[in-house]
Amino acid sequence: MNIKSLNIKMSDKRYFSTFRDSKRIRVFNCNESLVRFSNGNTNDVSSLTENDSENGILLRIDNLPPRLSDFCLKVCIHYRLKLLGLLKWIKVIGLDERRYSIVKFVRKEDAIKISKQFPLLELCGITAKVRIIPQSEDRPDTCSNPLIYDPNARSSGSTRTLYLGNLTQCPTLLSERNLKKYFEKFGPVINVDVKCLNTERPYCFIEFDHINSVVLAIQNVRENGLLGWKNVKANFGNSPVYNKIWVTADKCPISYEYAVRIFWPFSPHVIDTLVEPARNQAVVVFDDCESAFTALQKLKLNQNSQLMIDFCSPQLYDCILERITKEHSNDLPSTRQ
């Protein structure tokens, strides 16, 4: 089936099946492993924290296991530290016995706490030494495989949906109205869905109109907490499966011809394509949810792609269609009698 372009008339808007009853895919968390540390003392860190900038504290780990590769060292350090704070990145610097690791935490207080309480860290049978250093001692990563934990708008797991977990501390503030008002500073909020509000483990999904807004929200919550709660978990949440796919990009224009070329392998199942040049985005409509799911999975696997892609919810689709209709109506004579 050939892809059809959008044909908008003032008196005849076209809508398509939106499968409003689709189910949301649950976000699963990996089991955390136990962390073993050795006791010891550490130097006073006040001199580093008095005048440091927002990103001024790093954790340095010396005396690393000599027989592990650089990337294996990163993985090992990750499993030892992930229970103690939110990691931002891990580097391995130098060669052979002179290798050391630099670790960046999202919150500097986590790095300071570790350096004070756990100056000796067991890594594969070797006792490593832990201390904090200033940002000025940061160095380029020797390892060619980076280990970065910042949210990536183009990753295979990125969506327009923000997941918030561990919301047990103050459930009275978890109203959809409060959350929408708070998160609108990162971008337009399409929908707020609070789950299990009256239970011991409430969690929430917040749908934005753009993946970049979710990236900003994740970074902010991880660094600053949420409404006074420091232990809130923030990540990409899996979107419900719909028969529409939303697509955009930062560096390349999304035209009708470009959208046709990207989705050409799936064209037998495409029934319409909407393009909004003003916001450099498009919505591709499939004949069923299964075909849309298959297309999105294959496009997400392309690591060299500059696209940001996700399912398009009925609410977002209606907003985009309304804006396109309004834009076209400004160029047409009035149809009112």
N, C-alpha and C positions, 0 to 999 in steps of 0.2 A: 504494500500500500504506500503511495507517495505521501510525503509530508505536505500538509496544506498550510498555507499562511493564514494569519488572522484576518478576518473580514468583518469589521465592526460597523454596525449601523445603529443610529440613535434609537430606533424603535424596535430593534431586534438584536438583543444581546445574546451571545451564545455561551452556554454553560455546559459543563460535562460532569459525568459521574465522579463524585468525590470520595466515595467509600468512607463516610464519616464514622462508621462503627469499627474502623480498624483498631487493632490492639497495639499498645505500646510495648516495645521490647524492653525487658528489665535490664538494668545495669548491674553487672556482677562485679564483685570485688575479689581479688586473689587472696588466698590464705597467706597470712604473714608468718614468716619464720622467726624463731627465737634469736635474740641477739645476746652474745656473750662478751663481757668486758672484764678487764682487770682493773683493780683499784690502784690509785696513785694520786700524786699531787701535781698541780700545774702552776705556772707563773701567773701573776696578777694580770688581768686583761684590761684593767681600767684605762691604761694609757692608750689602748687601741680604740676604745669605745667613746672616749670623751668628745672627740672632735671628728669622728668618722662620718662619712656621708651615708646616704641611704643604702648604697651598695658596697660599703667599705669593709666588710668582714668576710674572710674566707677561712676555710679549715684546711690545714696542711697535714698530710699523713706520711711519715717517713718510715724507713726500715720495712719495705714491702717484700712479700715473698718473691724470691728471685726467679723461680721456675715458671711463673705464670706469665702469659702474654699480656700486653697492655689492656686489651679489651676484657680479658678474663679478670684482670685486677679490678676494672671498673665494675663489672658485674658482682664480684665478691664484695667490694665496698658498698655497692648499692644495697645488697641484702643485709649488710651489717648496720647500715645507718637509716634505712627507710622507716623504721619504727620510731625514730627519734625526732623526726621533723620532715618537712616537705623539701625535697631536693630540687635544685634548679639545674645543675649540671655537675659532671665529674670529669676531671682531666687526669692524665698521667704524663708526667714531665721527666725528661732525661732518659738515660740508657743504663742497662745492667744494674749493678748494685747501687748506683747513684739515683735511681728512679725514686720519685715521690709523687704523691697525688694531691691535687687541689680540689676541694669540694665546695660548691656554692649552695647554700640553703636559701629558700625563699625568704625566711625570717632570720635575721642575724642573731636573735636571741637563742635560737636553736643551736647555732654553731658555738656560741659562747658557753652555753650550758654543757654541751658535750665536752668541750675542751677543759672545763673545770671538773666535771664529774668522772669523765672517762679518758684520762690522758694516755692510757695504754689500751690498745685494741687488738684482739686476737684475729688474725687473718690467715687461715689455712695453716695453723700451727705456728705461725710466726707472730711475735709480739710487736706490733707497730706502735709508733709514737705519734700522738695527736696534739696539735697546738693550733692556735689561731694566728693568722697573718693579715696584714692590711691589704687592701685592694691593689696597692702599688706593686706588690710582689706577685701578682698574677702573671702567668706566662702562657704562650701558645701551647696547645695540646700536641704532644708528640704522636699520640695514637691517631691513625687515620679514620677510625670509626668513632664519631662523636657520640656521647651519651648525654642528651639534652632532654629535660623534662618540661620545658615550656610548651604550652599548647600551640599546635600548628594548624592554621586554617586549611591547609592543603593535605593534611594527613588522611590516611584511610579511615580513621575513626572520627574525624571532625563532622559536626552537624550544626544546625542552627539552634539546637536545643541545649540549654544549660541544665546540668544535673546538680542538685544540692542535697547532700546527705548529712547525717549526724546532727539533726536539728532538734535534739531532745531538750536542749537547755532552756529554751524559751518558746514553747509552741503557741503561746497566746498572741505572738506577733506574726504568726504564719498565716495571715490572711492574704488572699489573692490581691486585694487592693494595696496592702502595704508593700508586698513584694514587687508588684508592678511599678509602683511609684518609685521604689528604691532603685530598680534596675533600668529604668528608662533613661538614666544618665549615660548608659553605654550604647543605646540605640533603641529604635522602636520595638516594643514588646507586643507580640501577636497574641500570646496566650500564656496563662499561668495555671499550672495543674498541681495542686498540693495533694499528696497521697498520705493515707494513714494518719490523718491529723490527730485523731483521738487515741492513738496508740503510743507505745514507748519509743517507736522508731519512725517518726514522720520524715518524709523526704519530698522533694519537689522537682518538677520540670518546668522550665521557663523557655518558651519559644520566642526567639528574636527573628527579625526579618533578614538578618545577615549573619554569616559565620564570624566575621570580624568582631561583631558585638559580643559574641560568646567568648572569644579569646580574651577580650578586655575584661569581661566580667570574671572569668576564671582567674586571671592574674590578680585582679583586685581582691577577690575573696580569699585567695591563698595567702596574700601578703597582709591584708588588714582584717580578715574575718568578716562577719556579717552581723550588723546591728549589735555589736559588742560581743559576739561569740567567736572565739578564736579557733575552735576545733571543727568548724564546718568544712565538709568535703565538697570540692567543686571540680567538675570535670564535664567533658562532653557527654550528653545523654543521647541514647539512640532514639531516633525519630520514629514515629509510627510509619507504617508502609502505606503509601498512597499510589495512585496511578499517574501521578504527575511528578516531574523532576525539575527542581530549581537549579539553575547554573549561573555562575558569574565568574569574573576574573579581575585581578588588579591591573595587569599589565597589557592585556590584549582586549580589543573591542569585541563585544558579543553582538554580532550582526545575525540577521536571519540566515545568510549563506554560511556563516561559521557554525551556527547551531545545526544546520542541515548536515554539514560535513562531519561534525563530531558524532551525531546520532545516526549517521547513515547505516552502520551495521545493524541497527535495530529498526530501520524504517518500515518493515512490514507490520510492525505493531504500533507505529506512531500515527496518531490521528489529528494532531494539531500542534502548532508551535507559536507561542506568544513571545514577542521580543519587546523589551522596554529600554530603548537606547539611552534615555535620560539617566537611568540607573545602571546601565551596562549589565543587564541581566535578562534571562529568558526562562520560560517555563515550557517544557515539552510534555505533551499529554499522550499517554499510552492507552491502549484498548483495555488493559487490565493491570492489576497490581503486580502480578507475577512477572510480567514483561518489564515493568518499570524497575522492579527489584533486581532482575538479572542485569539490566543495562547499568544501573547505578553501581552494582558490585564490580562489574568489569571496568567501568571508568575509574573507579576509586583505586584499582590496582595499578593504574598507570602512574608510576612514581615521578615521571618527568613532566606530568601535566601541570599547567599553571591554573587549572580550573578549581573553583570551589563549588562543590556539588552536594545536594541533599534532596530528600523528598520535599515536595511542596504541599503544605496542608491546605485544606479548603479555605481557611481564613486568609492565608497569605495569597492564595490564588484569587480570591475575590478582591482583595486590596489592589493587586497588580492590575487586574482586569478593569477595575473602576478607574484607576489612574490613566490607563491607556485609552479608555473610552472618553474620559474627560479631555485628554490631550487631543484626540481626533475630533471631538465635538467643537473645539475652538477653531478648527480649520474648515468647518462645514457650516453652511447656512442653517439658521434655526428651523426646526421642524414643527415648532408650535404654531397653531392656527390663531 
